[in-house]
Amino acid sequence: MDQLQTLMPILQEFRQELAKFYGKRLVKLILFGSQARGNANEDSDIDIMVVLKGPISLRSGHPIT
């Protein structure tokens, strides 16, 4: 199994959690960097851009646990 196939269930769960918080404001997640290119190694991080509709406020943050 390649790295992206291993990562997909984690990304799907992350998206579900974001959807619970942001609802219809959540437009999409974009995976980029070495994981998206397919050349990640065991020390690579996961780069994700979260795209939301409408304005955001730094005070409306949500802790991720």
PQR file of N, CA, C, O and H, with PARSE charges and radii, in Angstrom:
ATOM      1  N   MET A   1       0.847  -1.186   0.000 -0.4000 1.5000
ATOM      2  CA  MET A   1       0.000   0.000   0.000 -0.0000 2.0000
ATOM      3  C   MET A   1       0.886   1.240   0.000  0.5500 1.7000
ATOM      4  O   MET A   1       1.806   1.348   0.811 -0.5500 1.4000
ATOM      5  N   ASP A   2       0.615   2.171  -0.901 -0.4000 1.5000
ATOM      6  CA  ASP A   2       1.446   3.372  -0.950 -0.0000 2.0000
ATOM      7  C   ASP A   2       1.030   4.364   0.139  0.5500 1.7000
ATOM      8  O   ASP A   2      -0.001   4.196   0.791 -0.5500 1.4000
ATOM      9  H   ASP A   2      -0.132   2.084  -1.560  0.4000 1.0000
ATOM     10  N   GLN A   3       1.841   5.382   0.316 -0.4000 1.5000
ATOM     11  CA  GLN A   3       1.638   6.338   1.404 -0.0000 2.0000
ATOM     12  C   GLN A   3       0.307   7.075   1.292  0.5500 1.7000
ATOM     13  O   GLN A   3      -0.353   7.309   2.305 -0.5500 1.4000
ATOM     14  H   GLN A   3       2.678   5.517  -0.214  0.4000 1.0000
ATOM     15  N   LEU A   4      -0.090   7.438   0.093 -0.4000 1.5000
ATOM     16  CA  LEU A   4      -1.335   8.186  -0.082 -0.0000 2.0000
ATOM     17  C   LEU A   4      -2.548   7.332   0.291  0.5500 1.7000
ATOM     18  O   LEU A   4      -3.497   7.836   0.892 -0.5500 1.4000
ATOM     19  H   LEU A   4       0.446   7.248  -0.730  0.4000 1.0000
ATOM     20  N   GLN A   5      -2.525   6.059  -0.057 -0.4000 1.5000
ATOM     21  CA  GLN A   5      -3.624   5.166   0.316 -0.0000 2.0000
ATOM     22  C   GLN A   5      -3.712   5.026   1.832  0.5500 1.7000
ATOM     23  O   GLN A   5      -4.809   4.920   2.380 -0.5500 1.4000
ATOM     24  H   GLN A   5      -1.755   5.649  -0.546  0.4000 1.0000
ATOM     25  N   THR A   6      -2.586   5.026   2.502 -0.4000 1.5000
ATOM     26  CA  THR A   6      -2.559   4.959   3.959 -0.0000 2.0000
ATOM     27  C   THR A   6      -3.092   6.254   4.558  0.5500 1.7000
ATOM     28  O   THR A   6      -3.776   6.234   5.582 -0.5500 1.4000
ATOM     29  H   THR A   6      -1.695   5.113   2.057  0.4000 1.0000
ATOM     30  N   LEU A   7      -2.787   7.358   3.933 -0.4000 1.5000
ATOM     31  CA  LEU A   7      -3.155   8.680   4.435 -0.0000 2.0000
ATOM     32  C   LEU A   7      -4.629   9.027   4.205  0.5500 1.7000
ATOM     33  O   LEU A   7      -5.199   9.788   4.985 -0.5500 1.4000
ATOM     34  H   LEU A   7      -2.232   7.375   3.101  0.4000 1.0000
ATOM     35  N   MET A   8      -5.251   8.496   3.169 -0.4000 1.5000
ATOM     36  CA  MET A   8      -6.617   8.880   2.802 -0.0000 2.0000
ATOM     37  C   MET A   8      -7.639   8.705   3.929  0.5500 1.7000
ATOM     38  O   MET A   8      -8.425   9.627   4.149 -0.5500 1.4000
ATOM     39  H   MET A   8      -4.787   7.877   2.535  0.4000 1.0000
ATOM     40  N   PRO A   9      -7.680   7.591   4.650 -0.5600 1.5000
ATOM     41  CA  PRO A   9      -8.659   7.476   5.744  0.2800 2.0000
ATOM     42  C   PRO A   9      -8.461   8.539   6.825  0.5500 1.7000
ATOM     43  O   PRO A   9      -9.434   9.011   7.413 -0.5500 1.4000
ATOM     44  N   ILE A  10      -7.226   8.913   7.085 -0.4000 1.5000
ATOM     45  CA  ILE A  10      -6.930   9.949   8.076 -0.0000 2.0000
ATOM     46  C   ILE A  10      -7.443  11.295   7.578  0.5500 1.7000
ATOM     47  O   ILE A  10      -8.045  12.051   8.340 -0.5500 1.4000
ATOM     48  H   ILE A  10      -6.436   8.530   6.607  0.4000 1.0000
ATOM     49  N   LEU A  11      -7.209  11.596   6.307 -0.4000 1.5000
ATOM     50  CA  LEU A  11      -7.690  12.851   5.725 -0.0000 2.0000
ATOM     51  C   LEU A  11      -9.217  12.905   5.704  0.5500 1.7000
ATOM     52  O   LEU A  11      -9.805  13.958   5.951 -0.5500 1.4000
ATOM     53  H   LEU A  11      -6.719  10.982   5.688  0.4000 1.0000
ATOM     54  N   GLN A  12      -9.855  11.780   5.410 -0.4000 1.5000
ATOM     55  CA  GLN A  12     -11.316  11.741   5.391 -0.0000 2.0000
ATOM     56  C   GLN A  12     -11.886  11.990   6.787  0.5500 1.7000
ATOM     57  O   GLN A  12     -12.879  12.702   6.934 -0.5500 1.4000
ATOM     58  H   GLN A  12      -9.378  10.925   5.209  0.4000 1.0000
ATOM     59  N   GLU A  13     -11.265  11.412   7.802 -0.4000 1.5000
ATOM     60  CA  GLU A  13     -11.711  11.642   9.175 -0.0000 2.0000
ATOM     61  C   GLU A  13     -11.498  13.106   9.573  0.5500 1.7000
ATOM     62  O   GLU A  13     -12.351  13.709  10.224 -0.5500 1.4000
ATOM     63  H   GLU A  13     -10.458  10.834   7.683  0.4000 1.0000
ATOM     64  N   PHE A  14     -10.354  13.670   9.178 -0.4000 1.5000
ATOM     65  CA  PHE A  14     -10.064  15.073   9.459 -0.0000 2.0000
ATOM     66  C   PHE A  14     -11.114  15.964   8.805  0.5500 1.7000
ATOM     67  O   PHE A  14     -11.592  16.919   9.417 -0.5500 1.4000
ATOM     68  H   PHE A  14      -9.660  13.180   8.649  0.4000 1.0000
ATOM     69  N   ARG A  15     -11.471  15.652   7.561 -0.4000 1.5000
ATOM     70  CA  ARG A  15     -12.484  16.436   6.850 -0.0000 2.0000
ATOM     71  C   ARG A  15     -13.835  16.341   7.551  0.5500 1.7000
ATOM     72  O   ARG A  15     -14.544  17.342   7.662 -0.5500 1.4000
ATOM     73  H   ARG A  15     -11.083  14.876   7.064  0.4000 1.0000
ATOM     74  N   GLN A  16     -14.195  15.168   8.018 -0.4000 1.5000
ATOM     75  CA  GLN A  16     -15.463  14.998   8.732 -0.0000 2.0000
ATOM     76  C   GLN A  16     -15.502  15.849  10.000  0.5500 1.7000
ATOM     77  O   GLN A  16     -16.526  16.461  10.307 -0.5500 1.4000
ATOM     78  H   GLN A  16     -13.619  14.355   7.928  0.4000 1.0000
ATOM     79  N   GLU A  17     -14.406  15.889  10.726 -0.4000 1.5000
ATOM     80  CA  GLU A  17     -14.344  16.698  11.945 -0.0000 2.0000
ATOM     81  C   GLU A  17     -14.442  18.189  11.620  0.5500 1.7000
ATOM     82  O   GLU A  17     -15.124  18.938  12.319 -0.5500 1.4000
ATOM     83  H   GLU A  17     -13.574  15.392  10.477  0.4000 1.0000
ATOM     84  N   LEU A  18     -13.761  18.611  10.565 -0.4000 1.5000
ATOM     85  CA  LEU A  18     -13.864  20.011  10.146 -0.0000 2.0000
ATOM     86  C   LEU A  18     -15.288  20.348   9.712  0.5500 1.7000
ATOM     87  O   LEU A  18     -15.786  21.436  10.002 -0.5500 1.4000
ATOM     88  H   LEU A  18     -13.207  18.002   9.997  0.4000 1.0000
ATOM     89  N   ALA A  19     -15.942  19.422   9.019 -0.4000 1.5000
ATOM     90  CA  ALA A  19     -17.313  19.643   8.558 -0.0000 2.0000
ATOM     91  C   ALA A  19     -18.273  19.782   9.737  0.5500 1.7000
ATOM     92  O   ALA A  19     -19.239  20.541   9.662 -0.5500 1.4000
ATOM     93  H   ALA A  19     -15.538  18.538   8.784  0.4000 1.0000
ATOM     94  N   LYS A  20     -18.018  19.064  10.812 -0.4000 1.5000
ATOM     95  CA  LYS A  20     -18.860  19.202  12.009 -0.0000 2.0000
ATOM     96  C   LYS A  20     -18.763  20.619  12.564  0.5500 1.7000
ATOM     97  O   LYS A  20     -19.758  21.178  13.024 -0.5500 1.4000
ATOM     98  H   LYS A  20     -17.233  18.447  10.874  0.4000 1.0000
ATOM     99  N   PHE A  21     -17.585  21.188  12.523 -0.4000 1.5000
ATOM    100  CA  PHE A  21     -17.374  22.516  13.084 -0.0000 2.0000
ATOM    101  C   PHE A  21     -17.784  23.622  12.119  0.5500 1.7000
ATOM    102  O   PHE A  21     -18.482  24.558  12.510 -0.5500 1.4000
ATOM    103  H   PHE A  21     -16.777  20.734  12.149  0.4000 1.0000
ATOM    104  N   TYR A  22     -17.356  23.522  10.858 -0.4000 1.5000
ATOM    105  CA  TYR A  22     -17.581  24.600   9.891 -0.0000 2.0000
ATOM    106  C   TYR A  22     -18.843  24.424   9.051  0.5500 1.7000
ATOM    107  O   TYR A  22     -19.310  25.387   8.442 -0.5500 1.4000
ATOM    108  H   TYR A  22     -16.789  22.762  10.540  0.4000 1.0000
ATOM    109  N   GLY A  23     -19.395  23.239   9.006 -0.4000 1.5000
ATOM    110  CA  GLY A  23     -20.607  22.997   8.227 -0.0000 2.0000
ATOM    111  C   GLY A  23     -20.401  23.306   6.756  0.5500 1.7000
ATOM    112  O   GLY A  23     -19.402  22.910   6.157 -0.5500 1.4000
ATOM    113  H   GLY A  23     -19.016  22.456   9.500  0.4000 1.0000
ATOM    114  N   LYS A  24     -21.373  24.029   6.177 -0.4000 1.5000
ATOM    115  CA  LYS A  24     -21.335  24.338   4.741 -0.0000 2.0000
ATOM    116  C   LYS A  24     -20.250  25.339   4.376  0.5500 1.7000
ATOM    117  O   LYS A  24     -19.996  25.573   3.195 -0.5500 1.4000
ATOM    118  H   LYS A  24     -22.185  24.351   6.664  0.4000 1.0000
ATOM    119  N   ARG A  25     -19.607  25.933   5.380 -0.4000 1.5000
ATOM    120  CA  ARG A  25     -18.506  26.861   5.087 -0.0000 2.0000
ATOM    121  C   ARG A  25     -17.274  26.115   4.578  0.5500 1.7000
ATOM    122  O   ARG A  25     -16.430  26.708   3.907 -0.5500 1.4000
ATOM    123  H   ARG A  25     -19.814  25.743   6.339  0.4000 1.0000
ATOM    124  N   LEU A  26     -17.162  24.824   4.888 -0.4000 1.5000
ATOM    125  CA  LEU A  26     -16.015  24.036   4.432 -0.0000 2.0000
ATOM    126  C   LEU A  26     -16.175  23.741   2.947  0.5500 1.7000
ATOM    127  O   LEU A  26     -17.123  23.073   2.535 -0.5500 1.4000
ATOM    128  H   LEU A  26     -17.848  24.342   5.433  0.4000 1.0000
ATOM    129  N   VAL A  27     -15.247  24.242   2.155 -0.4000 1.5000
ATOM    130  CA  VAL A  27     -15.298  24.053   0.706 -0.0000 2.0000
ATOM    131  C   VAL A  27     -14.503  22.813   0.312  0.5500 1.7000
ATOM    132  O   VAL A  27     -15.015  21.922  -0.365 -0.5500 1.4000
ATOM    133  H   VAL A  27     -14.477  24.785   2.489  0.4000 1.0000
ATOM    134  N   LYS A  28     -13.236  22.767   0.748 -0.4000 1.5000
ATOM    135  CA  LYS A  28     -12.400  21.624   0.394 -0.0000 2.0000
ATOM    136  C   LYS A  28     -11.112  21.635   1.200  0.5500 1.7000
ATOM    137  O   LYS A  28     -10.743  22.631   1.821 -0.5500 1.4000
ATOM    138  H   LYS A  28     -12.820  23.490   1.298  0.4000 1.0000
ATOM    139  N   LEU A  29     -10.448  20.498   1.166 -0.4000 1.5000
ATOM    140  CA  LEU A  29      -9.098  20.355   1.702 -0.0000 2.0000
ATOM    141  C   LEU A  29      -8.179  20.122   0.520  0.5500 1.7000
ATOM    142  O   LEU A  29      -8.532  19.413  -0.423 -0.5500 1.4000
ATOM    143  H   LEU A  29     -10.747  19.689   0.661  0.4000 1.0000
ATOM    144  N   ILE A  30      -7.006  20.717   0.571 -0.4000 1.5000
ATOM    145  CA  ILE A  30      -6.021  20.521  -0.489 -0.0000 2.0000
ATOM    146  C   ILE A  30      -4.761  19.949   0.138  0.5500 1.7000
ATOM    147  O   ILE A  30      -4.146  20.576   1.001 -0.5500 1.4000
ATOM    148  H   ILE A  30      -6.720  21.293   1.337  0.4000 1.0000
ATOM    149  N   LEU A  31      -4.385  18.766  -0.297 -0.4000 1.5000
ATOM    150  CA  LEU A  31      -3.145  18.137   0.137 -0.0000 2.0000
ATOM    151  C   LEU A  31      -2.039  18.601  -0.797  0.5500 1.7000
ATOM    152  O   LEU A  31      -2.175  18.510  -2.017 -0.5500 1.4000
ATOM    153  H   LEU A  31      -4.885  18.257  -0.998  0.4000 1.0000
ATOM    154  N   PHE A  32      -0.946  19.098  -0.230 -0.4000 1.5000
ATOM    155  CA  PHE A  32       0.173  19.533  -1.067 -0.0000 2.0000
ATOM    156  C   PHE A  32       1.479  19.108  -0.421  0.5500 1.7000
ATOM    157  O   PHE A  32       1.485  18.558   0.680 -0.5500 1.4000
ATOM    158  H   PHE A  32      -0.836  19.172   0.762  0.4000 1.0000
ATOM    159  N   GLY A  33       2.563  19.358  -1.093 -0.4000 1.5000
ATOM    160  CA  GLY A  33       3.873  18.983  -0.564 -0.0000 2.0000
ATOM    161  C   GLY A  33       4.259  17.562  -0.938  0.5500 1.7000
ATOM    162  O   GLY A  33       3.712  16.976  -1.872 -0.5500 1.4000
ATOM    163  H   GLY A  33       2.558  19.805  -1.988  0.4000 1.0000
ATOM    164  N   SER A  34       5.203  17.026  -0.198 -0.4000 1.5000
ATOM    165  CA  SER A  34       5.774  15.720  -0.542 -0.0000 2.0000
ATOM    166  C   SER A  34       4.747  14.593  -0.492  0.5500 1.7000
ATOM    167  O   SER A  34       4.835  13.649  -1.276 -0.5500 1.4000
ATOM    168  H   SER A  34       5.647  17.503   0.560  0.4000 1.0000
ATOM    169  N   GLN A  35       3.774  14.677   0.416 -0.4000 1.5000
ATOM    170  CA  GLN A  35       2.743  13.628   0.472 -0.0000 2.0000
ATOM    171  C   GLN A  35       1.929  13.613  -0.823  0.5500 1.7000
ATOM    172  O   GLN A  35       1.637  12.544  -1.359 -0.5500 1.4000
ATOM    173  H   GLN A  35       3.703  15.444   1.053  0.4000 1.0000
ATOM    174  N   ALA A  36       1.566  14.782  -1.322 -0.4000 1.5000
ATOM    175  CA  ALA A  36       0.783  14.873  -2.559 -0.0000 2.0000
ATOM    176  C   ALA A  36       1.604  14.457  -3.774  0.5500 1.7000
ATOM    177  O   ALA A  36       1.083  13.849  -4.708 -0.5500 1.4000
ATOM    178  H   ALA A  36       1.803  15.651  -0.887  0.4000 1.0000
ATOM    179  N   ARG A  37       2.887  14.788  -3.753 -0.4000 1.5000
ATOM    180  CA  ARG A  37       3.760  14.430  -4.878 -0.0000 2.0000
ATOM    181  C   ARG A  37       4.111  12.947  -4.881  0.5500 1.7000
ATOM    182  O   ARG A  37       4.524  12.406  -5.907 -0.5500 1.4000
ATOM    183  H   ARG A  37       3.311  15.282  -2.994  0.4000 1.0000
ATOM    184  N   GLY A  38       3.947  12.290  -3.735 -0.4000 1.5000
ATOM    185  CA  GLY A  38       4.268  10.871  -3.649 -0.0000 2.0000
ATOM    186  C   GLY A  38       5.720  10.582  -3.350  0.5500 1.7000
ATOM    187  O   GLY A  38       6.178   9.458  -3.551 -0.5500 1.4000
ATOM    188  H   GLY A  38       3.612  12.729  -2.902  0.4000 1.0000
ATOM    189  N   ASN A  39       6.464  11.585  -2.868 -0.4000 1.5000
ATOM    190  CA  ASN A  39       7.869  11.334  -2.537 -0.0000 2.0000
ATOM    191  C   ASN A  39       8.166  11.623  -1.062  0.5500 1.7000
ATOM    192  O   ASN A  39       9.278  12.015  -0.708 -0.5500 1.4000
ATOM    193  H   ASN A  39       6.091  12.499  -2.704  0.4000 1.0000
ATOM    194  N   ALA A  40       7.160  11.423  -0.214 -0.4000 1.5000
ATOM    195  CA  ALA A  40       7.343  11.626   1.227 -0.0000 2.0000
ATOM    196  C   ALA A  40       8.158  10.484   1.817  0.5500 1.7000
ATOM    197  O   ALA A  40       8.162   9.364   1.307 -0.5500 1.4000
ATOM    198  H   ALA A  40       6.257  11.105  -0.502  0.4000 1.0000
ATOM    199  N   ASN A  41       8.850  10.805   2.907 -0.4000 1.5000
ATOM    200  CA  ASN A  41       9.553   9.759   3.646 -0.0000 2.0000
ATOM    201  C   ASN A  41       8.988   9.708   5.057  0.5500 1.7000
ATOM    202  O   ASN A  41       8.033  10.421   5.366 -0.5500 1.4000
ATOM    203  H   ASN A  41       8.847  11.715   3.321  0.4000 1.0000
ATOM    204  N   GLU A  42       9.561   8.881   5.913 -0.4000 1.5000
ATOM    205  CA  GLU A  42       9.001   8.683   7.255 -0.0000 2.0000
ATOM    206  C   GLU A  42       9.056   9.945   8.115  0.5500 1.7000
ATOM    207  O   GLU A  42       8.317  10.044   9.095 -0.5500 1.4000
ATOM    208  H   GLU A  42      10.337   8.302   5.663  0.4000 1.0000
ATOM    209  N   ASP A  43       9.899  10.899   7.780 -0.4000 1.5000
ATOM    210  CA  ASP A  43      10.001  12.145   8.540 -0.0000 2.0000
ATOM    211  C   ASP A  43       9.166  13.282   7.943  0.5500 1.7000
ATOM    212  O   ASP A  43       9.162  14.391   8.478 -0.5500 1.4000
ATOM    213  H   ASP A  43      10.499  10.819   6.984  0.4000 1.0000
ATOM    214  N   SER A  44       8.472  13.020   6.856 -0.4000 1.5000
ATOM    215  CA  SER A  44       7.700  14.066   6.179 -0.0000 2.0000
ATOM    216  C   SER A  44       6.458  14.447   6.979  0.5500 1.7000
ATOM    217  O   SER A  44       5.820  13.605   7.611 -0.5500 1.4000
ATOM    218  H   SER A  44       8.475  12.120   6.421  0.4000 1.0000
ATOM    219  N   ASP A  45       6.135  15.736   6.932 -0.4000 1.5000
ATOM    220  CA  ASP A  45       4.894  16.184   7.554 -0.0000 2.0000
ATOM    221  C   ASP A  45       3.764  16.082   6.536  0.5500 1.7000
ATOM    222  O   ASP A  45       3.973  15.661   5.399 -0.5500 1.4000
ATOM    223  H   ASP A  45       6.653  16.419   6.418  0.4000 1.0000
ATOM    224  N   ILE A  46       2.569  16.471   6.958 -0.4000 1.5000
ATOM    225  CA  ILE A  46       1.405  16.448   6.081 -0.0000 2.0000
ATOM    226  C   ILE A  46       0.947  17.889   5.900  0.5500 1.7000
ATOM    227  O   ILE A  46       0.546  18.542   6.864 -0.5500 1.4000
ATOM    228  H   ILE A  46       2.399  16.813   7.882  0.4000 1.0000
ATOM    229  N   ASP A  47       1.004  18.382   4.676 -0.4000 1.5000
ATOM    230  CA  ASP A  47       0.630  19.760   4.368 -0.0000 2.0000
ATOM    231  C   ASP A  47      -0.798  19.781   3.831  0.5500 1.7000
ATOM    232  O   ASP A  47      -1.093  19.182   2.797 -0.5500 1.4000
ATOM    233  H   ASP A  47       1.329  17.851   3.893  0.4000 1.0000
ATOM    234  N   ILE A  48      -1.684  20.480   4.552 -0.4000 1.5000
ATOM    235  CA  ILE A  48      -3.093  20.547   4.166 -0.0000 2.0000
ATOM    236  C   ILE A  48      -3.553  21.999   4.195  0.5500 1.7000
ATOM    237  O   ILE A  48      -3.338  22.709   5.177 -0.5500 1.4000
ATOM    238  H   ILE A  48      -1.445  20.966   5.393  0.4000 1.0000
ATOM    239  N   MET A  49      -4.183  22.429   3.115 -0.4000 1.5000
ATOM    240  CA  MET A  49      -4.816  23.747   3.075 -0.0000 2.0000
ATOM    241  C   MET A  49      -6.319  23.538   3.261  0.5500 1.7000
ATOM    242  O   MET A  49      -6.927  22.715   2.576 -0.5500 1.4000
ATOM    243  H   MET A  49      -4.358  21.851   2.318  0.4000 1.0000
ATOM    244  N   VAL A  50      -6.908  24.283   4.183 -0.4000 1.5000
ATOM    245  CA  VAL A  50      -8.346  24.221   4.434 -0.0000 2.0000
ATOM    246  C   VAL A  50      -8.977  25.450   3.779  0.5500 1.7000
ATOM    247  O   VAL A  50      -8.617  26.584   4.098 -0.5500 1.4000
ATOM    248  H   VAL A  50      -6.415  24.951   4.739  0.4000 1.0000
ATOM    249  N   VAL A  51      -9.920  25.220   2.862 -0.4000 1.5000
ATOM    250  CA  VAL A  51     -10.584  26.310   2.147 -0.0000 2.0000
ATOM    251  C   VAL A  51     -11.999  26.454   2.707  0.5500 1.7000
ATOM    252  O   VAL A  51     -12.793  25.514   2.691 -0.5500 1.4000
ATOM    253  H   VAL A  51     -10.212  24.300   2.603  0.4000 1.0000
ATOM    254  N   LEU A  52     -12.295  27.676   3.209 -0.4000 1.5000
ATOM    255  CA  LEU A  52     -13.602  27.975   3.794 -0.0000 2.0000
ATOM    256  C   LEU A  52     -14.283  29.094   3.020  0.5500 1.7000
ATOM    257  O   LEU A  52     -13.613  29.923   2.404 -0.5500 1.4000
ATOM    258  H   LEU A  52     -11.650  28.440   3.222  0.4000 1.0000
ATOM    259  N   LYS A  53     -15.618  29.119   3.049 -0.4000 1.5000
ATOM    260  CA  LYS A  53     -16.396  30.231   2.497 -0.0000 2.0000
ATOM    261  C   LYS A  53     -16.514  31.307   3.563  0.5500 1.7000
ATOM    262  O   LYS A  53     -16.602  31.011   4.755 -0.5500 1.4000
ATOM    263  H   LYS A  53     -16.162  28.445   3.549  0.4000 1.0000
ATOM    264  N   GLY A  54     -16.513  32.546   3.125 -0.4000 1.5000
ATOM    265  CA  GLY A  54     -16.783  33.654   4.025 -0.0000 2.0000
ATOM    266  C   GLY A  54     -15.586  34.079   4.842  0.5500 1.7000
ATOM    267  O   GLY A  54     -14.515  33.476   4.767 -0.5500 1.4000
ATOM    268  H   GLY A  54     -16.441  32.786   2.157  0.4000 1.0000
ATOM    269  N   PRO A  55     -15.781  35.133   5.629 -0.5600 1.5000
ATOM    270  CA  PRO A  55     -14.683  35.663   6.442  0.2800 2.0000
ATOM    271  C   PRO A  55     -14.365  34.745   7.618  0.5500 1.7000
ATOM    272  O   PRO A  55     -15.207  33.971   8.073 -0.5500 1.4000
ATOM    273  N   ILE A  56     -13.145  34.851   8.089 -0.4000 1.5000
ATOM    274  CA  ILE A  56     -12.743  34.094   9.266 -0.0000 2.0000
ATOM    275  C   ILE A  56     -12.243  35.070  10.322  0.5500 1.7000
ATOM    276  O   ILE A  56     -11.864  36.201  10.018 -0.5500 1.4000
ATOM    277  H   ILE A  56     -12.461  35.480   7.720  0.4000 1.0000
ATOM    278  N   SER A  57     -12.251  34.618  11.540 -0.4000 1.5000
ATOM    279  CA  SER A  57     -11.755  35.414  12.651 -0.0000 2.0000
ATOM    280  C   SER A  57     -10.761  34.574  13.430  0.5500 1.7000
ATOM    281  O   SER A  57     -11.012  33.399  13.700 -0.5500 1.4000
ATOM    282  H   SER A  57     -12.559  33.699  11.787  0.4000 1.0000
ATOM    283  N   LEU A  58      -9.649  35.163  13.787 -0.4000 1.5000
ATOM    284  CA  LEU A  58      -8.668  34.431  14.582 -0.0000 2.0000
ATOM    285  C   LEU A  58      -9.225  34.091  15.951  0.5500 1.7000
ATOM    286  O   LEU A  58      -8.747  33.157  16.595 -0.5500 1.4000
ATOM    287  H   LEU A  58      -9.445  36.117  13.568  0.4000 1.0000
ATOM    288  N   ARG A  59     -10.211  34.822  16.402 -0.4000 1.5000
ATOM    289  CA  ARG A  59     -10.824  34.565  17.707 -0.0000 2.0000
ATOM    290  C   ARG A  59     -11.798  33.403  17.662  0.5500 1.7000
ATOM    291  O   ARG A  59     -12.189  32.887  18.710 -0.5500 1.4000
ATOM    292  H   ARG A  59     -10.598  35.581  15.879  0.4000 1.0000
ATOM    293  N   SER A  60     -12.191  32.986  16.488 -0.4000 1.5000
ATOM    294  CA  SER A  60     -13.149  31.885  16.377 -0.0000 2.0000
ATOM    295  C   SER A  60     -12.441  30.560  16.160  0.5500 1.7000
ATOM    296  O   SER A  60     -13.014  29.633  15.586 -0.5500 1.4000
ATOM    297  H   SER A  60     -11.873  33.404  15.638  0.4000 1.0000
ATOM    298  N   GLY A  61     -11.220  30.468  16.607 -0.4000 1.5000
ATOM    299  CA  GLY A  61     -10.447  29.248  16.443 -0.0000 2.0000
ATOM    300  C   GLY A  61     -11.072  28.067  17.153  0.5500 1.7000
ATOM    301  O   GLY A  61     -11.910  28.224  18.041 -0.5500 1.4000
ATOM    302  H   GLY A  61     -10.756  31.221  17.073  0.4000 1.0000
ATOM    303  N   HIS A  62     -10.660  26.912  16.755 -0.4000 1.5000
ATOM    304  CA  HIS A  62     -11.169  25.676  17.333 -0.0000 2.0000
ATOM    305  C   HIS A  62      -9.977  24.794  17.663  0.5500 1.7000
ATOM    306  O   HIS A  62      -9.186  24.480  16.774 -0.5500 1.4000
ATOM    307  H   HIS A  62      -9.980  26.785  16.034  0.4000 1.0000
ATOM    308  N   PRO A  63      -9.828  24.387  18.914 -0.5600 1.5000
ATOM    309  CA  PRO A  63      -8.684  23.534  19.252  0.2800 2.0000
ATOM    310  C   PRO A  63      -8.800  22.161  18.593  0.5500 1.7000
ATOM    311  O   PRO A  63      -9.874  21.561  18.564 -0.5500 1.4000
ATOM    312  N   ILE A  64      -7.707  21.690  18.081 -0.4000 1.5000
ATOM    313  CA  ILE A  64      -7.658  20.359  17.474 -0.0000 2.0000
ATOM    314  C   ILE A  64      -6.989  19.437  18.472  0.5500 1.7000
ATOM    315  O   ILE A  64      -5.878  19.699  18.933 -0.5500 1.4000
ATOM    316  H   ILE A  64      -6.835  22.177  18.105  0.4000 1.0000
ATOM    317  N   THR A  65      -7.671  18.359  18.799 -0.4000 1.5000
ATOM    318  CA  THR A  65      -7.117  17.414  19.778 -0.0000 2.0000
ATOM    319  C   THR A  65      -6.818  16.092  19.143  0.5500 1.7000
ATOM    320  O   THR A  65      -6.346  15.176  19.816 -0.5500 1.4000
ATOM    321  H   THR A  65      -8.574  18.146  18.424  0.4000 1.0000
TER
END
